[in-house]
């Protein structure tokens, strides 16, 4: 099937005189997770991961993805004729190197300009031009052969009330215009759907587990326009937009209107698609979108709200842990059925909206694949032995959660307990961080990796990511990573109110996978002549499975942190548990 699709695409490439065609994992908004309509890379390759770029030549093809998928990708690409390129690894060519080494001067490279951001398009233009290659960027060639392509999403919107969002549309527009004036911009084009949803307090279910509507926006110093299919707007959102003097126009009108904007025009070239940016005739102010930082610094209403969401989530996951422990070996269960049970516990909580991403339930060696995907037809049966890693999260009207726990289902080996404890030490070391304002995630990442690097162990991903508020579960620009990866945009200064995950792990291919993840919010601490100190306030409260913890491998301060954390778990979760669940929780949370 994949081979036939590749051949069909090559026929269209030949018609257009295109010798290499680039298919990213992207929509028109540079969204991390895309609606089914935009899943061209997945449809063309069979690779289901959330990150990757497919390049199709007339005689071969290759797919680039990152370390999260180095185990998964070869399995899914098997038999497709597509070569796996391990991005960032020694010896792996870049996309540009691959194309220029296979094409000759005078040949043509193509892509759909709406799915490539302006920065990348310019890099391609410069690099390919240097090698005498031309560009053709106005054709969606996959769309020509994808005859049963899903429809564009068109879910009804709903207004995200100020009791959860904390600010009105007018207040947010005022904040944005203040930033525009600092940048000497008269107009501002916003293309990221999480930024638009934040600005106008609207949500929708256009993308699975991502409660955001496909839309564009422009803001000037006098007015603002939301570009969205107008039939989608709910009555409350429409009224609120009118009150804020926001004009509503059709989704595709953005391309024509951009040509009429008064300059200078502010755009973020790392996210705005190249077709939009290149259509603007006025002077450009190119910089990171101001909304990114405004949105990442959660206000007090959002923080108070998200604390409630995390307690609800903690109750649900703790109930699941209790159910799992009591029923393993007695009730037949699989990775897939266990994930459904966890969803059931979350759905019982008031104001539950949706899972925040597709749950990753990975038993035994499957957990070595960081983003393993279990289906009803293809999943492992759980046995009363070893580890069961579950990475999951929930959207509540109060906020968004993300948590990973590695559960002990039965007897474990000494090696499993050692790595479980070392990974837990990694989590605790970072959780305890006290640091001066001005630090970025890469300044602190060594705290987490240190206990693993001491044993020549590492994990091929970041240590943590920002988290949105009833929005993206992955939110820039904050995060933890040992090196700067510009395209990830997760290395900003850590500021008060930023929420992010802390999720170190151990992954041994064919053997095991372990991950311990909580969410934390950056808070101010003491201030003295050295400067403003900062720390991390824990938001997530679910016990770590002590059955695999070896206290002899831990420092005393780490044991004290864990004991205090488990004490808080009992205090915060007790209201939502049945008597037998609470008795069990008190037992497993006793001090080490």
N, C-alpha and C positions, 0 to 999 in steps of 0.2 A: 504493500500500500504506500509506504513512504517512498520507495523507489519510483513508483509510478507518478507520485506527486512531484518529485524532483524532475522527472522527465517532462511532465506537463509544463512545469515552470520554465524549464530550459527552452521549450518551444516558444514560449512568450518572450523570453529573453532574446532569442534569435530574431523574432519579428521586430523587436525594438533596437536591435544592434547593441544589446547589453551583454558584456562578457563576464561580469561578476555582479551578483545582486546581494545586498546586505539586508538581513531581516532581523531587527532587534526584538527584544522582549519589551515592547512599549506600545502605548496608545498615543493619542495626539497631545497628551498632557504629561508625559514622562512619569506615569504612575507606576509604582513598583509592581503591584498586582493588577492585572488588567482584566476587563470584561471579556467574555467568551468571543465577542465579535473581533477583538484585537489579538487573539491568541494565534497569530499567524506562524510565529516561530515554533510553537508547540505543534500545530497542525502539520507543518512542513517537516518536522524532525522526529516527532514522537517523544522528545525529551520534555518532561513535565515540570522541571525545576523552575523556580521563580526568577532566575537570572541566567541570561545566556544570549549570545548573538550567533546567528547562523549565516554563513557565507556560502552561496551557491555559485560555482563556476560551471562552465559548459561541460566539463569532464570530471569534476569532483566537487566535494563539499566538506565543510568543517564547521564545528560548533565550539565556541569559547564559553566556558563557565568557570566559576570560582571553586575554592576548596570545599565548600559545603556539599558539592555534588560530584566530587572526584570518584566516589564509590558508586553512586546511583547512576550517573550519566552513562558509563560504559554498558551497563545492563540495558538501559532504554534505547541506546543507539545501536545495539547489536543487530547486524543484518541490514542496516539502513544505508550502508556505504558512506555514512557521514563520519569523518574523523574527529575524535575528541581533542580539543586543545585546552590544556590545563592553564588557564590564565594566571599570569604572574609567576609561574614556575620556570626555573632555569631550563633553557632550551626550547621554550614554547615561543613561536613567532607571534607578533602582534597581528591584528587584522590587516593593518596596512602592509606589514612585511609579507604576509601570506599572499595578498592580492598582487602586490607589485612584483613579487618573485614569480608569479604564475602568468601575468598578463604582459603583453608587449605594447610598446609605444603606439598610440593611436587607438587603442582599445577603450572600452567604455565601462564605467562602474555605475550601477543604479541603486536607488533606494527611494522609498516614499518619504518625501521631505517633511511630511506631517509627523512622522514617527522618529525623526532624528533631531536632537536639539541643535541649536545654532552653533554652540562650541564644537561639537563633534563634526557638524557639517563643514565648518571652516577648516578644521584639521584635515578632514578628508580632501577638501578642495585643494588645500595647499600641498599635501603629500602626494596625492594622485597627479596633480598638475605638474609637480616637479618631475614625475616619471613619465610625463607625456600622455597621461590618461585623462579622458573627458568624463563628465558626470551627467547623468540623466536622473533627475530627482522628482519628477512629477507624475510618476506612474505607480499605482498599486498593482503590481503584477500578480501577487498571490490572490488578490481579490478576483482576478479574472478566472482563475481555475478553481476557486473555492466555491463551488456551486451551491452547497448547502450551508453556507456561512450563516451563523446566528444573526439575529437582528441587532441593531444598535440598542443599547439599554435605554429604557424610558420609564423608570420607576417613579412613582409619585413622591414628591418631596414632603418633608415635614419641618416645622419650625423648631429649632433647638432653643428652648426657653432660657431666658436670662438667669433663672434660678439654678441652672446647671452651667451655662456658659459664662455667666458673670458680668457680661457687658452687652450693651445694645449695639445695633448696627451703626448708629450715629457715633457712638463712642469709639468704635473700632475704626470707622472712616476718619475720624479726627486724628487718631493715632497714626494712621497710614499717611495722611496728608502732611503731618508734621515731619515724617521721614522723607516724603517727597521734596519738601522745601529744603531740607538739609542736603538733599542730593541735587538741588537745582533742576528739578523735573516738573514739567507742567502736566504730563500725562504718565500713566503707569499701566502696563499691560500685565495681567495676572493670568497664568495658564494652568497652574497646579490646582487640582480640584480640592485638595485638603486646605489650601490657603483660601480659596474662594468660599468653601463651606464655613471656615472659621469666620471670615469677614462678614458674611451675610447671615450667619446663624441658621444655615439650612443643611439638611441631611437627606439622604435617599439611599436606597439599596441597589445601585447600579452594578456594583461589583460584589461578588460573593464575599461576605465577611468584611467588606469595606463600605461603611455607611455614608458614601459621598456621591454627589451627583456630577455627571459629566457636564462641564460648563466652562466658560471663559468669563473674564471681567476686565473692564477698563475703569480706571479712576482718574479724574482730573481734579484740579484744585477747586472746581465748582460743582461737579456732578459725578455720577457713577453709573455704569451700565453692567447688567448681568446678562450674559448670553447663554440661554438655555431654551430647550423646547418648551414654549410657554404653556402648553396644555398640561405639563407636568406639575406646575406650581400649585401647591395647596392654598386654600383661601387665607390662612393665617400668614403664611410667608409672603403672599402677594400684598396683603395689607401692610405688613411690616416694611416691605420694600418701598411701598408708596410713601409711607410715613417718613422714611429716610431719604426720600427724593432719589431713589434708584430706578433708573429706566430698565425695562426688560425687553430684550430683543432675541430673535431666533439664534440658535446655537451657531450656525455657519456664517452669520452676518459679521462675525469678528474679522474675517479675512478682508472684507471690503472696508470695514470701518477703520481698521488699523492704518490704512493708507491716508485717512483724513485726520488723524490725530495731530494735535498741536504739540510741537516739540519744545524743549527736549523730551524724549519719551524714555521712561525707565523700563528696562526689561532685564530679566535674568536669563542670560544666554545658556546657562547650564541646564535649564529646564524648558524654556520657551521653544517650541518647535521651529525649525529653520524656515518653514514657509511663512509663518507669521512674522518673524524677525526680519527676514529679507524683503517683506512687503512694506515695511515702514519706511516712509520717504524722509521723515524728519531726522534731526540729530538724535543719536541714541545715548542714553546713560546706561551703561552695562554694569551691573553689580548684582550681588546676591539679593534676592527678593526680600524687602524689609519685613514682610509678613512672617518669614521663617522664624526670626527671633521673637517677634511679638507673640507669636503663637506658642513657641517653645517655653517661654516664661509664663507658666500657669499662674493665673490670678488666685486670690484667696478663696473665692467661691469655687473655682475649679478644684483647688486642692482639698477643700473641705468635702466637696462632692466625691472626689475620687477616693478619698479615704473610706468613705462609706461603701463604694463599689468594691474595694479590695477586701473589706471585711465580709461582704456577701460572698465574694468569690472564694475567700478562705474557708467559709462554712461549707460551700459546695464541694471544694476539692478535698477537704478533710472528711466529709461524709463519704466521698468516693474512696478515699484511702481506707477508711474503716470497712466499707463494703467489700473492697478488694481483699483486704486481709482476712476477713471472716469467711469469704466464699471461695478463695482460690483452692483448687483441688477438690472442691465439693460441687461447684457449679461449672459446667462447661462454659468457657469464655475464650474469646479471641481478642487480638488487638483491636479489631474493628468493633466488636460488640462492647468491649470495655469503654471505648471512646464514646459510643452512644450512651452508655450509662453515665459517664461523666457529664455529657451534655444534658441528660435528664436532671441531674442534680443542680446544674447551673440554671436550667429553665425554671426550676421551682422557686428561685429567688425573685423577689419583687423587682420590677423595672428591668428585668433581663431583656435584652434586645436581640443578641445574636452571639455566636462564637466570634472571637476577634480574628481568628484564622482557622484553617482546617487543622484540627487536632493531630498531633504527631504521636501515635501510640506505637512504641518500638520495643519489642521483646528481644532479650538476648543480643545476639550479634547484629540484629537489624538496627539496633541503636547506634552502631558505629557509623551509620549514614545519618548525618546531622538533620537532614530534612527528608527522612524516610516517609513514604506515603503508603498507608495500608488501605486496602479496599475490601469490600465484603467477599469478593472472589479470590483475592490474593492477600492473605494475612496469616500470621502465625497464631497457633493455639497457645494460650498461656498455661504454664505448668507451675506446680508449687516448688520452684527452684529458680535461682538466679535473679536477674534484674529486669524490671519493666520501666522504661523511661517514657514519661508522658509530658509532652510540651503542649500547652493549651492556654486558652485565654477567653475572656468574655467581654462583650460590649454590654454595659448597663447604661441607662440614661445618666447615671452619675459618673460614668467614666469607663475607661478601657483597661483591661488587665492582661498580663502575660506571665505565666509561671511554668517552670519545669520542675518536676520531682522525679527522682529515680527510686522506685519502690522495690523493696526486697520481697520476693514471692516465696522464698524458701531458703534452703541451705546455700551458702555462698562459699567461694574459695578464698584462700588467704590473699591471693592476688587481687580479687575483686574488692575485698575489704580495704586493702591498702590503697588502691586507686580511688575508691569511693571517698575515703578519708582525706586523701591529698587534694582531690577536687573540692571537697567541702572546705578545707583550709584555704584554698584559693579564693573561694567565695567570701569567707569570713574576713580574710586579710583586706580585701577591697571594701567590704561593708564597713570596716572600722576606720576607714581613711579620714584623717583630719588634715586639711590642706589649705594653703593660702589661695585667696582669690587671684585668678589669673592662670591657674592650672587648667590644662586641657586633659581630655581623656587619655591621651598617649603619655602624659606625665605620670598617671596613676596606674596604668595597665600592668606595670611590672609587679605591683602588689599582688595582683591576681595570678599572673603567670609564674611568679617566682617559685612557689612550692612545686610546680610541675617542671619548670626549667631546671631546677636543682637535680632532676632525674632524667634530663634530656628528653622530656615529654613536652608536647605543645598541642594546641588545637588550631586548625586552619580556618579561623574565622575571628571576628571581633569578639570582645568580651561582653559588650553590651551596646544597646541601641536606645535612642530616644523613643518615647511612647506618646501617642496623641491622646486627645480627650474626646471620646466617642468619634474617633477618626482613625488615621493610620495606626496600626500597632507598631510599625517602624516609622519613626519621625526624626528627621534631621533638625538641627545640625550638631547635636550632642551625642556622645557615645564613648565607649572605651575600646581602644585598639592600640596595638604596640607600635604601629607605624601609621603615617598619614596616607590615606588612600583618597586622592582628590575627588574621584567620582562618587564616593560614598558620602562626602560632606558631613562627616560626623566627628570633627576634631576642633570644634569651637571652644572658647573659654566656658567653663562650667559655671552657670549663673543660678542664682536663687530661683527656685520654682521649676527648674528643668527636671523632668522625670525620665529615668532610664533604667534599663535592666542591668543586672549583674549575673552573668551566666557562663562561668568557666566550665570546662568539661574535659573528659578523657575519652578518646575514641581509638580503639584498636581494631582494625579491619578483621572481620571474621570472628571476633572474640566478644567484644562488649562495647557499650557506649554509656557514659555517665554524664549527667549535666545537673547542676544545681542553680536554679534561677529565681531571683526575687526582683521586684521593682523597688527603686529608691527615688527620693526627691532631694535635690540639692538644697541645703539650707545654710543660712548664715550661723556662724558660731561666735567665738570671742573675737574682739578686735583690740589690738594693742599697737605698740610702736613698730611691730614687724608687718602689720597690715591686717586685713580682714581674713580671718580663718573661716573655713567652710567644712561642712560634714554632710553625710548622707543619712536622711531619715528613711527608715524602712516602711514600705507600704504593704508588702505582702506578708501574710501570716498563715502559714501552713507548716506543720512540723516536718523536719528532715527525718528520714527513716534511720533511727538509731541502731537498727539491727545490723547495719553494715559499717557503723562507725567504730574505729579503733582509737580510743582516747589516748593510748600510749604513743600515738603518732602526732598528737596535737600539743601545742603550747598551752600553758595555763590560761593565758588571756583569751585564747580561742575557745577553750572549754567554757570560760565564764561568759563569753559572748553568746555561745550556743545555749547555755542554761538560761540566761536572761531572755533570749529570743523565745525559747519554748515556754517560759513563764508567761510572756506576753501572748503567745498563741492561746493558752488556756483562758486568760483574762478576756481577750477580745472575741473569741469564737464561741464561748460557752452559751451565749444567749440563743444561738441558732441550732444547738445540738440536742438530740434526745438524751435521756438519762444514761443509757448504755453507751452511747457514743462519747458522752462527756467523761464518763468513768474511764473509758479506754484512753481518751486523749490525755487525761491527767496522768495515767500510768506511763504512757510513752514519752511524756514531756518531763518526767522526773529528772532532777539534775544528774549529770554524768558523774 
